[in-house]
């Protein structure tokens, strides 16, 4: 499924990723304050698209902003849950 972020950048994400137990485990740990697990969540959810997203962020910010990655992760999850595609 194609998910378009607020800044217009689009990612192709397998919507079945929301059924991935390891993703849920990582998100639960993040919710419990284990912020370092965001790297696992990003790897699981984005897969090959991670590189593209990071390059996009780097071009805009000059570096890969943790805040922008976190916001993008939330946008992707919300987009997949809502079935948002373009």
Buried (B, 14 or more C-beta within 10 A) or exposed (E): BEBBBEEEBBBEBBEEBBEBEEBEBBBEBBEEEEEEBBEBBBEBBBBEBBEBBBEBBEEEEEEEBEEBBBBBBEBBBEBBEEEBBE
